[in-house]
Amino acid sequence: MASKAPFPLDEQLCFSLYGASIAITRAYKPLLDELGLTYPQYLALSALWEADGLTVSGIGARLALEPSTITPLVKRLETAGLVERQRSAHDERQVHVQLTQSGRELRSRTRCLAELLADRSGMASKELIELNRQVQRLRDAMSVPQEQE
């Protein structure tokens, strides 16, 4: 039985998404450097800008990362004065993360990231919105566990 040759890289959606992600992260880096943030820290702050007071595990769930990955990231944000951590009075295993005033104010300074993406992409805003919806639909479909055949 003859095996099929693999698709060339440029025909593999996974490779295109991977490359696009790297390109966006590289484009964001100089702006994030000015703000003193890494890309994962920016994502954690974005989750908190959506819902301040999330637990460490809540941030991890929102970003699809393990709490063990989020904890050191949150500690660095706390050292930078952008968040505060507080153990839950009801369950000491839970640590809530609150934005500080500085953390809340930083949000307006990150709007340039969306503008950069829009400008660099050469795509109309409607196109970017639809692309984002399609990628989210793909992500959600790929996240559903499949039964073993």
N, C-alpha and C positions, 0 to 999 in steps of 0.2 A: 504494500500500500504506500503510495507516494505521499509524502508529507507536504503540506503547503508551506511556501516560503512566508516568513513573517512580513507584515506590512512594513513599508519604509517608515521611518520615524515620523516624517511630516504628515503621514496619513493616519497616525495613531492619536486619537483624541486625548488620551492620558498625557502624551508628550506635549501636545499643544497647550493643555491646561497648565502643566508643570512649568513650561517655558514662560507662559503668560504671567504666572504667579511670581516667578523669579524676576521677570522684567519689571513688574509693578513694584515689588519690594525694593529693587535697586533704584527705581525712580523716586520712591518715597524716602530712601535712606538719607539723603542730604537734608531734607526738610525735618525728618525725625531727629537727626543728629543735632540740628539747631535747637530743638525742643528738649534735648537730653533724653530721648526715648529710643528704645528698640522697637521693632515692629510688633513682637509679642506683647510688650508693655502697652503699646498703642491699642492693640486689640482688647486687652484686659480693661483698659480705661474706657474704651468704647462700650464694652458690656456694662460697665458701671454707669456710664452716662445714660444708657438705656434704662437701667434699674439699679439705682444706688442701694447699697446695703446687702448685695448678694453675699452668699457664703463663698468660701474658697472653692468648695465643690460645685456651687452654682455657677461660678465663673468658668470652672473647668468644663462643666456640662455645656454651657453656652458656646465655648470655643472648641468643643470636642477634644479636650486635653485632660490628662489625669491631674487630680489635685496635687500630686507630688511634683508636677511640672509647674503648676500655678503658684505654689507656696513660695519658692525662692523669688519668683517674679514679683509677687505682691510685697514681699519683704523689701525688695529694691525700690519699689514705688513708695513704700512707707518711709524708707531712708531718705528719699528725694522729697518728702513732705507732700506727696500727692494723694495719699490714702492713709487711713488709720485702720488697724485691725482690732477687733474686740471679740473675745470669747462669748458665746451665748450663755446667758444665765440659766437657761433651761437644759442645755446640752453642751457640756464643755468640749465635746469633740468638734463642735461647729464653731467656725471663726467667721464672723461677719466683717465685710470690708466696706468702709464708708469713704467717700471722697472728701478731701479737705477742701477748703475754699480755693486753694491753689489748683487742686485737681479739677474742680468745677470750672475755674477760669481758663484752664488750658484747652478746654473743648473748642472755644472760638478760634484758637490759634491753629487748630488742626483742619479747619475747613479748606485750607489750601491744598490738602491732599486730594480731595474730591475734584477740585478745579484742575489740578495737575493731570489726573487721570482723564478727565474729559478733554482737556486740551491736547494731550499727547496721543490719545486714541484716534483722533480724527473722526470720531463717530458722533452722531447727533445724540442728544440726551435720551430721546425715545429709544434709539438703538441700544444704548448702554443699559437702559432699564430692562429692555426685553432680553438682552444677553444675560444679564444678572438673573432674571427669572428662569431662564433656560438652564443656567449652570446650577441654580438652587434646586431645580426639579431633578436634575441629574444627580446632584449630591444626595438629595433625599432618597431617591430610588436606590442608589448604590449603598446607602446606609442601612437599608432594611435587610436583616439577615435572611439568607436564602436557605431553604431546606436542602439537606443533602440528597442527591439523586441516587 
